[in-house]
Amino acid sequence: MESIFKEVAFIAYHFHWDRDAVLEMSHRERHTWVKEISSINDRINDSR
């Protein structure tokens, strides 16, 4: 259960999406977004 809170917080923080919209996603979709956000952050950090 704790991981869903981390996923929702991570996605909502980075994309400013509504909590309920993120909660409506399947775990698989949330996980895909978490990986994509992490990839974006990695690219940004590598370019510094």
QUIBEL-V493134 format. One line per field, one symbol per residue. ss: DSSP state (H for helix, E for strand, - for the rest). phi: phi as a letter, one per 20 degrees, with the letter a starting at -180 (. if undefined). Layout:
ss->???
phi->???
//
This chain:
ss->-HHHHHHHHHHHHHH---HHHHHH--HHHHHHHHHHHHHHHHHHHH--
phi->.fffffffffffffdlefgfffffffggfffffgffffffffffffee
//
